[in-house]
Each structure stands twice: as C-alpha cells, then as structure tokens.
Amino acid sequence: MRTKIYFDHSATTPVDPEVLKAMMPYLKDKFGNASSAHSFGQEAMKGVDSAREAIANFLGCEPKELIFTSGATESDNIVIQGVIKATKEKFPERKLHIITSAIEHPAILEPCREMEKAGVLVTYLPVTEKGLVRVGDVEKAITDDTVSISIMYVNNEVGTIQPIAEIGGIVKAVKDGRQKAGNKLPLIFHTDAVQAVNYCNCQVNELGIDLMSISGHKIYGPKGIGALYVRGGTLIKSIQLGGHQERGIRAGTLNTIGIIGLGKAVELVNRKQSSSAELRRIKELRDKLVEGVLKTIPESQVNGDLEKRVPSNTHFSFLNAEGESILLMLDLEGIAVSTGSACASGSLAPSHVLLAMGVPKEVAHGSLRVTLGRFTKEKDIYKFLKILPPIIKKLREMSPIK
Ligand SMILES: *Cc1c(COP(=O)(O)O)cnc(C)c1O
C-alpha cells in the first residue's frame, strides 16, 4: 500500500501514541464522574487534577485558573460573550467596546458580530500585507469604553506570529492609567493560542495575558477538548447554564478522557516539541520545501511574513492554478494539504485572512496551505517536490486565463 503524506497539521494533528496510552484507562475502568464523592469519582478527579497541573505548569499559571471546555471554539465564545455578559451586568449604564483583528478565526469573529447586534462596538484591526497586527494600531484603538482585546497568537492560515507580549505591555499600561483616572471598567486581554502552543512561549505572565484559548486536537491530543486560562479575578460569566463545575464558568460533566489526553499532549509539547532541536528539524524541512517550490514553479509566491512565522507553516499562491484543483490532484497522489483553513474550505469565497492582507482575489484563489508536524519525514518533502510541479503545469495548461 502506498503510504499517505499528511501536510495539514493546522487543521488537526494525529493523536500521539503516548496520549492514546494515557487516555485508555479512562475509557475503561476509570470511568467515574469527576464530581462524584465516591472512590470512582475521586479516581477520575485525580487524573483531572494532574492534567490541570501539567497545563498550568506549561502556561505558568495556577491550576485553578484553568477551565476545561469542549475546544477552542467554546473557549473563544466564552471569552467574547462571557466577558460582555458579566460586564453588562456590573456596568449596565456603560457603552462597551471590543478590539479584535480582521484575521481572527471564525470562533472569534462570529461571536463578535453577534455582540455588535447587541449594541457592542467592535473594532476589527487591519493587518500589514505580511499578515501582522500593528502594535500601534491596538494602542490607538483603545478607548475608555474598551473592555476586551482579543488578538490571536498565531494565525491558522499563514502561520504569522502576532506581537502578543508587546500588546500585553500596552494593555498593562492602560490598566494602570485607568486605575489612576478612576475608570472602573476592566480591560481584559485574550489570545487564541491554538496554533501557538506547539512552537511559542505560552507563559501567560510573561505575555501579559488575562485569557488564553487552547485546543487538544491541534497539539497531538484528542478532538472535543480545550481549555481556557482565566486569570484570577477576571470579570467573566458562564454562557451555558447548568452545574457549578469549573468555577461556575463552564457547566457540564468534565470530559475526563479528553482532559487526560490534553494534559498528556501539553506535557509532550513541553518535553519534545518545544526543544530547539525539534523546532529546527521542522523549520529545516519547511525551508527545504519552500525553496524547492519557488525554484521549480514559476509565478509562485509565499504569503505572510517569512520570519515572524511558526516553523511548521508555509502558504503559497500559484497564479492561474486554482487552489481547490491543486488540493484534489494532490489528494489523488495521497498528499493531504489545505487551500486555507479547514473551516473555510467548502466555500469558494477567498479567505478573509488573505483579503485582509491585500492579496488580490485572483492570487488568493490559487492558494495552498502546507503545514508540517511531529511525524513529518524528509522523504515526504522530496515526494511533494516531485509531485507538485507537474500538477501546477497541467492545471495551468487547462486554465482558460493565460
Ligand atoms: C482550530 C482552531 C480553533 C477551533 O478550535 P476547536 O478546538 O476545533 O474548536 C480556534 N482558533 C484557531 C486559531 C484554530 O486554529
């Protein structure tokens, strides 16, 4: 059988065998409800507690500052909606303002649009043509009414790393100023760090973060589990009513199996992935792939900043070759890539991220996201470099526009 090549790690990652092994007992004998008082419950809660500790260690926070959710979509929704809900209750007279960027994941953008319908003002910051938020733009956008700022750490399409620590510094200065001026409105800084966990420093205090979303299945853990870091004292409310789990911020029986998997996945990132040797290995493979593509395929380009970018990501545009067609032809050869984000595929509308970067529509249509990972081998790169150029050539010959 031909072995397939998986180059779509930003859409999801395979479960690491060590993660699977850690989860197995909780799928079998350790099935208790972590909220139960008896020994079955205690056993489950013991596993949850050690997972919480491993993640807290990675983020440099207190274990009790972590809320387990069903994934980053839920974490992001709690952030955008839960902060507004709590702030409206406490400050019913005040106008409220959210700042975010034009290149966020739909899990941020859609709740923001919903908040606009409810009378909240939302600023969607533009980005540079390299796909980066300007720190100065964030600073200028903050007003006395701003209650939350949500800027993603790493973009899921072009892999660009946003200046989170710098923005954190600005937010801290504004908070101090507000205190002196007697403005009691909180200013809460959130980052969607889903795509950053594998490669970037996620210590919340070093970054000046109040809220952080992460997801299991982007870091070699299972799907349907995520977490939200909530700094102690942050004004936020549950958006789902029910039991009092997770400090009352997220009702529902704890997903023990998922939590164990997430804890192990984070522990593995801490142990293997964040080592400079592994980062270098992935970066060298990625750079080899980029160099090979640009050398052998005319009228090709890489989108997004080349330096401020995670080592696993590359994102190409090929003039006069349609992204969806490239994807399907690569798939026939057993190579899985993406045309943008998994959430946007299925629609042929050009990606909101590329449009925000000012990439012309006809260039955006020929886009391909290639994302490498923990199990990528050098021979995968060579195979890709052999198979892609003739596909592009064939598609261009068929293209009506020349
Ligand atoms: C995948 C992803 C999400 C959604 O996470 P789920 O756990 O699948 O809900 C949110 N933000 C970013 C940046 C992502 O890449």
PDBQT file of the ligand as one rigid body, heavy atoms in Angstrom, charges set to zero:
ROOT
HETATM    1  C1  LIG A 501      -8.778  25.106  15.152  1.00  0.00    +0.000 C 
HETATM    2  C2  LIG A 501      -8.841  26.488  15.699  1.00  0.00    +0.000 A 
HETATM    3  C3  LIG A 501      -9.894  26.896  16.528  1.00  0.00    +0.000 A 
HETATM    4  C4  LIG A 501     -11.050  25.987  16.855  1.00  0.00    +0.000 C 
HETATM    5  O1  LIG A 501     -10.656  25.001  17.762  1.00  0.00    +0.000 OA
HETATM    6  P1  LIG A 501     -11.612  23.732  18.021  1.00  0.00    +0.000 P 
HETATM    7  O2  LIG A 501     -10.989  23.071  19.219  1.00  0.00    +0.000 OA
HETATM    8  O3  LIG A 501     -11.555  22.913  16.794  1.00  0.00    +0.000 OA
HETATM    9  O4  LIG A 501     -12.981  24.253  18.324  1.00  0.00    +0.000 OA
HETATM   10  C5  LIG A 501      -9.868  28.178  17.017  1.00  0.00    +0.000 A 
HETATM   11  N1  LIG A 501      -8.864  29.025  16.717  1.00  0.00    +0.000 NA
HETATM   12  C6  LIG A 501      -7.840  28.675  15.924  1.00  0.00    +0.000 A 
HETATM   13  C7  LIG A 501      -6.758  29.649  15.640  1.00  0.00    +0.000 C 
HETATM   14  C8  LIG A 501      -7.796  27.398  15.379  1.00  0.00    +0.000 A 
HETATM   15  O5  LIG A 501      -6.781  27.058  14.586  1.00  0.00    +0.000 OA
ENDROOT
TORSDOF 0
